[in-house]
Amino acid sequence: MRAYAAATAALALVFVGLGIALIVETAIVGGAIGYLFGLLFLGAGAGRLYVLRRGGARRP
């Protein structure tokens, strides 16, 4: 179970990194859809980290 949590955290951090990269790249190059996708990736990664830290759903 520890490996699963580590892999989930790593993937969430990748999502956060992609979100930040998309926002920065969109700010440099321009465009509107990049901000949306950047925020969605950032939110997905941050939300997953939040649920992982909070304990998430417990399995019986």
HUJOBEL-V370138 format. One record per helix or strand of 3 or more residues. SS is the DSSP state (2 for helix, 1 for strand). FROM is the first residue (numbers start at 1). LEN is the number of residues. If there is no record, write none. Layout:
((SS	FROM	LEN) (SS	FROM	LEN))
//
This chain:
((2	2	28) (2	33	22))
//
